[in-house]
Structure formats: C-alpha cells, structure tokens
Amino acid sequence: MEASTSSYKIILGSSSVARRKILSEMGYQFTLMTADIDEKSIRKETPEELVMALAEAKAEAIFQRLPVDDYLKDAEPTLIITSDQVVVYEGVIREKPTSKEEARQFLKDYSGRHAATVGSVIVTNLKTGFRKGDSDRVEIYFNEIPDEIIEKLVDEGITLNVAGGLIIEHPSILPFVKEVVGTTDSVMGLPKSLTEKLLKEAL
C-alpha cells in the first residue's frame, strides 16, 4: 500500500472516528477537514439521492475553503474523500437521533426486525477537477435486542453520533446482529472497496 500513498495526497472530509479508522486500516495517510454544512437544508426523495447530495455538498464546502491554485501547481494530486450515510427503516429515512428518547425508539424498532444503511462516497481530484461518487446499500437483520442492552447503548450516548442510532460493531450489540448482507465497513460509514475504486478512477 505504501507505494500508492506516495503518488498523491488525501484529505478526508469527515469528523467521523469510524471513517478515520477505516481509511487508516486501508493503509492510507491523510489529513482531516470537516465540511460544517447545514445537512438539514438538503432534502431529496430517495436515500441514495440524499447521501449523494450531502457528500457532494461536503466536497464543495471543503473545495471552497482550500487554496485550489496551490493544488494545481503541486506535482502530486490531492484527493478529497467525502461521504454520508442514512439508515432506512420501513421505507423511512433516518439520520442521527436528535435525543436519547429518539435513539431508544430507533433501537427498539430494530429489535427482531431489519434495517438498511445507505452510504455514499465521493472523491474529488483538486488538480484535475475530476469528481466521481457512488452509493452502497447494506441490509442488517437483528435478533431481539434486550431492553437493558438498549438502555446501556443509549446511556453511553454513542448512538446519538451515528445515522439512525444504528451501530453494529459495538460489543454490546454485536451478539444480536443476525445477518449483514453487505460489508461491515460500509455500515460503519466508509465502504472500503467502493472507496478504493473511486480513488483509482480519480487519478
């Protein structure tokens, strides 16, 4: 992996700890920037359209803050990775819970049922202006989740930071995940294979 990181730089446009972890696991070195956009002002009909529009808005916000002329002069290209994710439950799009009560309700809904995550990745090449993205969907099936597990997760506050309050890699919830149709890294917010593919295409 080291050879591939020396030919270009990466900016991860995200404050997500999970995305940072995944990109590091992929062997990349990168710098971090956050987009700070008003996500609620962007609305779309389908979850796929919404996550793509949000990732695009994040890319644009970061692009506006960078001295692009400097990047054009650079010998090596700089690539920005932006992404977004929502959860879909019974056809309804869910973003981050706004309160502990909402997080609790979300988790109770998933118990013994299933939900999906829809995530997007967009890669922008600052040197060439090339930008490409795609979305990825994962279906997650749950066994019954005991109330005390739900309370524990809600009390920790971690569910407030993730789309739909849905977290599957947490040791408390993992035993109640029945089946994941897709990849865990996608559920965590950054599908590795899609990111890898877009990085290659952007060069």
Secondary structure as GFF3:
##gff-version 3
##sequence-region A 1 203
A	DSSP	alpha_helix	2	5	.	.	.	ID=ss1
A	DSSP	beta_strand	9	12	.	.	.	ID=ss2
A	DSSP	alpha_helix	17	25	.	.	.	ID=ss3
A	DSSP	beta_strand	31	32	.	.	.	ID=ss4
A	DSSP	three_ten_helix	39	41	.	.	.	ID=ss5
A	DSSP	alpha_helix	47	65	.	.	.	ID=ss6
A	DSSP	alpha_helix	68	73	.	.	.	ID=ss7
A	DSSP	beta_strand	78	89	.	.	.	ID=ss8
A	DSSP	beta_strand	92	94	.	.	.	ID=ss9
A	DSSP	alpha_helix	100	110	.	.	.	ID=ss10
A	DSSP	beta_strand	114	125	.	.	.	ID=ss11
A	DSSP	beta_strand	131	142	.	.	.	ID=ss12
A	DSSP	alpha_helix	147	156	.	.	.	ID=ss13
A	DSSP	three_ten_helix	158	161	.	.	.	ID=ss14
A	DSSP	three_ten_helix	163	165	.	.	.	ID=ss15
A	DSSP	three_ten_helix	174	176	.	.	.	ID=ss16
A	DSSP	beta_strand	177	181	.	.	.	ID=ss17
A	DSSP	alpha_helix	184	187	.	.	.	ID=ss18
A	DSSP	alpha_helix	192	202	.	.	.	ID=ss19
###
